[in-house]
Amino acid sequence: MFKFLCLPNELKVEILEYLDHISLIRCSMVCKVLNVLVNTSSDLQYCIELALNGMERVSSSRPHLDLVTELRRRRQEWDNLNWSGPTKINVSGRCKAYELVGGVFAKTSGRDMYYVHLPSATKEMWTYHNTDLGIPIRDFAMDPSMDLLVVLEENNLYSSSPNQHEVRIHFRSINENKAHPRAKLPLIRVVLPPDDVIGNAVDSATLFLHDDVFALLINFGAMLRVILWNWTSGTMLYDSCTDPANPSLPMFSTDFCLVDRDSFLVLNTLGPGSISLYRFSPTAFEGSTLVVTLLLPPISPQHLVSNLTIHSGQFEGNPSKRDYVTNHSTRIHVICLQHRRRFEGRDTTIMFSLFVPNDYLLQHLSTGPTSAPRSVPWEEWGPHNTRLMGRNVPVHWLRRYVHGRMVACELRGGNMKFLDFSSKPPTESSLATTHTSQVATVIKSSEETRTRSPFLNAVKTYLPYRSLLRQEFTQTSDYMIDEDRIIGIELASDMVSMVLHVYTI
């Protein structure tokens, strides 16, 4: 230790930059020399502030001292929910599908694409409307940082047919509406053969993007089909129904999410419900490997898990024009649990929200290969790594209420509540009502609550979070969130178009 302290400050800082923010804070408590070094070095303070804001560095020529000041202001304003606005933006036409990525809101009415580059504290708002893409649009995904638009073509997939269906996916440039220059195959086709048992009607189809990896999730009721491509090389990486007689994803799988560029999770409603984590190669067709299955809390015999869905923030593949971006490896996943019980001739439905940090899931995926996938009971992983609450998130079609480790909760009577699962310490709050919770949330057992709780035993969870509340949203019915803003949604007077209320941090 003495030899380290004798090094020049420049060398000490260069060594300490390899530590994470928690280790840096601990180092500052070791002795006066390290305390002064950590607290006066703009390079080390930048590392700490990035982590406290849930960000990671991209590249920047700006002085770190300026970036530290900016990040501290940003953290203070989020803690206070101290936003500016709103800026009201009229978005005409009906909304068949929408997306919010990288500060860009986009929506389609069926053949067009309407883009709104949302205002921020440093940028003005501007819009772009492509009136006809030349194809009917069912759904789309996008990544403005790569000028990428992925379109799922509408072609009557949602009724069963004795003939095969063909799913067509187009990779376009947002700005030019041409084949994307990095796409090896600007059009990908997926065949859905007829099936005498379940048919080939698609209940839903969802698109996912993570850098050069693209995923298509097709829901056939009690069965999911997941297909992964590397869209830049045109290589299929994985298809869960390569052999339709032996699908690699179990029946009663209900939702899917990319965890990282080389891993995904699948939710399943069998038994108490589960989260299964898989690894795959992002560059070659090698199938997938089931690593671990995390079981959800045991339920009473009178209940069943009727549905599980998941939501978390979007990825950006090339955010090179910014100094820092949200660190998606530490983002929060929100899993909505729906339980059902038949009681006195009626179905009773109870809903919960389970909050799971992505970095905890990555810990399981970072382990070396094992001879067989593991199954982990709830008691061994859930209590100290999650937070289970009564339904706390919106149940509507606008699914952009999570960004990083911040979750925007239901809007009631003009009150907007946020749950902050980051590790940043609270600051003084004047505009927001703040409550910090590191004690357990307790969901009582079915025996304790007689009929209301689906759980066999009381469920205690301890993942720390802060609850922030502010009154503001009196005109909006829905909302979205990203790292720079909160977007309220108001239905326009024609009952078709929408008005965006953009509050900037």
Secondary structure by P-SEA (a helix, b strand, c coil): ccccccccaaaaaaaaccccaaaaaaaaaccaaaaaaaaacaaaaaaaaaaaacbbbccccccaaaaaaaaaaaaaaaaaccccccbbbbbccccccccccccbbbbbcccbbbbbccccccbbbbbbbccccccccccccccccccbbbbbccccccccccbbbbbbbbbbbcccccccccccccbbbbbbcccccccccccbbbbbbcccbbbbbbbcccbbbbbbcccccccccccccccccccccccccccccccccccbbbbbcccccbbbbbbbbccccccccccbbbbcccccccccccbbbbbbbbbbccccccccccccccbbbbbbbbbbbbcccbbbbbbbbbbbbaaaaaaaaacccccbbbbbccccccccccccccccccccccccccccccccccccccbbbbbbccccccccccccbbbbbccccccccccccccccccccbbbbbccbbbbbbccccccccccccccbbbbbbbcccccbbbbbcccc
